Amino acid sequence: MPASSGQAPDLPVDQFDVWCPVPLRLHPAGGSAIDEPARRWAIRHGLCSPDSVLAHTDVGEFIAAGMPFITTDAARAMTCYAYWTFAWDDALDTLPGGLGKAVALTSEANRVLYEPVTHPVPANHFLSSLREVRHQLESCLHPDGWNIMRSEHAHWSGGQLWKAALQQRSTPPGLGEYLRMRWVKAGCGVLAAFTAPGAGYPMSPAELYDPVVRAFSHTVLLPCTIFNDLASVFKERAAGQAHVNLVSVLAAEHDLSTTEALIKAGELYERLVALMLRLQQQLLSDPRPAVARYARELPQWVAANLHWTATSLRFLALNRAGTTAKITIPTITTRDTPLLTDATDLTPPPYPDLAWLWQHLAE
């Protein structure tokens, strides 16, 4: 995946050549039509200012490419929610009062999703805006879909605290803990939970959490987190947070140089994508219609993630003390075949927190 050198002594990469077997597809409404009302909503609620990086991150483009089959109302609601989660993620890094304050505010936020709307909400722009976006999400989801979504949000909020706790350590976590944290913190479960009900075909909990379906969901969304880490390490180095990144974790785990760790992360990405394609073929013939459709549609996140990472200010700029500094990340190009691995080699990697996924391949 990393190809050629010359970026900097510690990050010697000029280009990411990425295997993407999923064609990019946008929602019929278009990314800007989905993004603009959500962006205005986020500004109105004080989640970002009009001149901030977040306000120009094109979150709606990300949702439009990752979920091109959901309804337009669901896409706009999900984009408002995504703006909220990005603002929350950014705020936790600088929240006065440290981790204790973050835990308390997280508990208040989860209460907003679980308590009746008549209960009072403390005066806080995060809490008031979350209550409003809750109504938007509920209005476009089947009750079972909303209940699963709400549960996954609570799981995600715990992942945010997990990442914040790891940032307070002076050394990287082990690979196993990092992978467990990353799935939760990245909101992978939330995206998986929203895909079907947002498109009008709710999946039951038994279907969504079926072991093979869940393994498939991991093989779609974990590669997105891996590539996000590959691109984010450039920004995180500038912000002093790069020790909580897959590249740094792999380097510490195996005593690798940065370049070697980038390559190893790229290998994990490709092996997961190869497994995704095999599990997708299994599920496309599943007798449960919702499961088969989910297998067709969820992989759009792979293409969406690459597209958004290559173009969004979320990765290309760093906000620091009210100023915006440009971050140089490698050029991202896509290819039709793997670069670092053999797609037919379905041997599990030597990491228990990933190897379990390969157990769900059909004989």
Residue pairs with C-beta under 8 A, 6 or more apart in sequence:
1 16
1 17
1 18
1 19
1 230
1 262
1 263
1 265
1 266
1 267
1 269
1 270
1 339
1 340
2 13
2 15
2 16
2 17
2 230
2 259
2 262
2 263
2 266
2 330
3 13
3 14
3 15
3 16
3 17
3 339
4 13
4 14
4 15
5 12
5 13
5 14
5 259
6 12
6 14
7 13
7 14
7 328
7 330
10 237
10 258
11 233
11 234
11 237
11 258
12 258
12 259
13 259
13 262
13 330
14 330
14 331
15 330
15 331
15 332
15 333
16 227
16 230
16 231
16 330
16 331
16 332
16 333
17 333
17 334
17 335
17 339
18 227
18 269
18 306
18 332
18 333
18 334
18 335
19 269
19 270
19 273
19 334
19 335
19 336
19 337
19 338
19 339
20 302
20 303
20 306
20 334
20 335
21 273
21 277
21 302
21 336
22 299
22 300
22 302
22 303
23 303
24 65
24 303
24 304
24 307
25 65
25 68
25 300
25 303
26 61
26 64
26 65
26 68
27 34
27 63
27 64
27 65
27 67
27 68
27 69
27 70
27 72
27 75
28 68
28 72
29 64
29 72
29 75
30 64
31 58
31 60
31 61
31 63
31 64
31 65
32 60
32 61
33 60
33 72
34 60
34 61
34 63
34 64
34 72
34 75
34 76
34 79
35 58
35 59
35 60
35 61
35 63
35 64
35 79
36 60
37 76
38 59
38 60
38 76
38 79
38 80
38 82
38 83
39 55
39 59
39 60
39 83
41 80
41 83
42 48
42 54
42 55
42 80
42 83
42 84
42 87
42 129
43 49
43 50
43 55
45 125
45 128
45 129
45 132
46 125
46 129
47 54
47 83
47 84
47 87
47 125
47 126
47 129
48 54
48 55
48 83
48 87
49 55
52 319
53 313
53 314
53 317
53 319
53 324
54 83
54 86
54 87
54 90
54 314
56 313
57 86
57 312
57 313
57 314
58 308
58 311
58 312
58 313
59 79
59 82
59 83
59 86
60 75
60 76
60 79
61 307
61 308
61 311
61 312
62 82
62 304
62 305
62 308
62 312
63 75
63 78
63 79
63 82
64 75
65 300
65 303
65 304
65 307
65 308
66 191
66 300
66 301
66 304
66 305
67 74
67 75
67 78
67 191
67 194
67 195
67 198
67 199
67 297
67 300
68 300
69 199
69 297
69 300
70 78
70 194
70 195
70 198
70 199
70 200
71 140
71 198
71 199
71 200
73 139
73 140
74 140
74 141
74 194
74 198
74 199
75 198
76 136
77 133
77 136
77 137
77 139
77 140
78 137
78 194
78 198
80 133
80 136
81 133
81 136
81 137
84 126
84 129
84 130
84 133
85 156
85 187
86 314
87 126
88 109
88 126
88 160
89 160
90 319
91 126
92 102
92 160
92 161
92 164
93 164
93 167
93 241
95 101
95 102
95 105
99 161
99 164
99 165
99 168
102 160
102 161
102 164
103 161
105 124
105 126
106 157
106 158
106 160
106 161
108 121
108 122
108 124
108 127
109 126
109 127
109 130
109 157
110 153
110 154
110 157
111 119
112 121
112 127
112 130
112 131
112 134
113 130
113 134
113 150
113 153
113 154
114 150
114 154
117 131
117 135
121 127
121 128
121 131
137 146
137 149
138 146
140 198
141 149
141 194
141 197
141 198
141 202
142 197
142 202
144 197
144 202
144 204
144 205
145 193
145 194
145 196
145 197
145 198
145 202
145 203
146 197
148 193
148 197
148 205
148 208
149 190
149 193
149 194
149 197
151 193
152 187
152 189
152 190
152 192
152 193
153 190
155 184
155 189
156 184
156 185
156 187
156 189
156 190
158 184
159 181
159 183
159 184
159 185
159 186
159 187
160 185
162 181
162 184
162 185
163 181
163 185
163 244
166 173
166 177
166 178
166 181
166 244
167 241
167 244
169 243
170 243
171 243
171 252
172 178
172 243
172 244
172 248
172 249
172 251
172 252
172 253
173 181
173 244
173 249
174 249
174 253
175 249
175 250
175 253
175 351
175 353
176 351
176 352
176 353
178 244
178 246
178 249
179 222
179 351
179 353
179 354
180 353
182 222
182 225
182 229
182 246
183 189
183 218
183 221
183 222
183 225
186 221
186 224
186 225
186 228
188 217
188 218
188 221
188 222
188 224
188 225
191 221
191 301
192 208
192 217
192 221
192 298
193 208
195 294
195 297
195 298
196 202
196 203
196 208
196 290
196 293
196 294
197 203
199 293
199 297
201 289
201 290
201 293
202 290
203 290
203 291
203 294
204 290
207 213
207 288
207 290
207 291
207 294
208 214
208 217
210 291
211 360
212 279
212 282
212 283
212 360
213 283
213 291
213 294
215 279
215 356
215 357
215 359
215 360
216 276
216 279
216 280
216 282
216 283
216 295
216 298
216 360
217 298
218 272
218 357
219 272
219 273
219 275
219 276
219 279
219 357
220 276
220 298
220 299
220 301
220 302
221 298
221 301
222 272
222 354
223 269
223 272
223 273
223 276
223 302
223 305
224 301
224 302
224 305
225 246
226 246
226 265
226 268
226 269
226 272
227 269
227 305
227 306
227 309
228 305
228 309
229 245
229 246
229 247
229 265
230 246
230 247
230 262
230 265
230 266
230 269
231 309
231 315
231 329
231 330
231 332
232 245
232 315
233 242
233 245
233 247
233 248
234 315
234 327
234 328
234 329
234 330
235 315
235 318
235 327
235 329
236 242
236 244
236 245
238 318
238 325
238 327
239 318
239 320
242 248
246 265
247 258
247 261
247 262
247 265
248 261
250 256
250 261
250 264
250 265
251 257
251 258
251 260
251 261
254 260
254 261
254 264
256 264
263 340
266 339
266 340
267 340
267 341
268 349
268 354
270 338
270 339
270 340
270 341
270 343
271 341
271 345
271 349
272 354
272 357
273 302
273 338
274 338
274 341
274 343
274 344
274 345
274 346
275 346
275 357
275 358
275 361
276 299
276 302
277 343
278 346
278 361
279 295
279 360
279 361
280 295
280 296
280 299
282 361
282 362
283 291
283 292
283 294
283 295
284 292
284 295
284 296
285 292
286 292
286 295
306 332
306 334
308 314
309 315
309 332
310 332
315 327
315 329
316 326
316 327
316 329
317 324
317 325
317 326
317 327
318 324
318 325
318 326
318 327
337 343
346 358
346 361
347 358
348 354
348 355
348 357
348 358
348 359
349 355
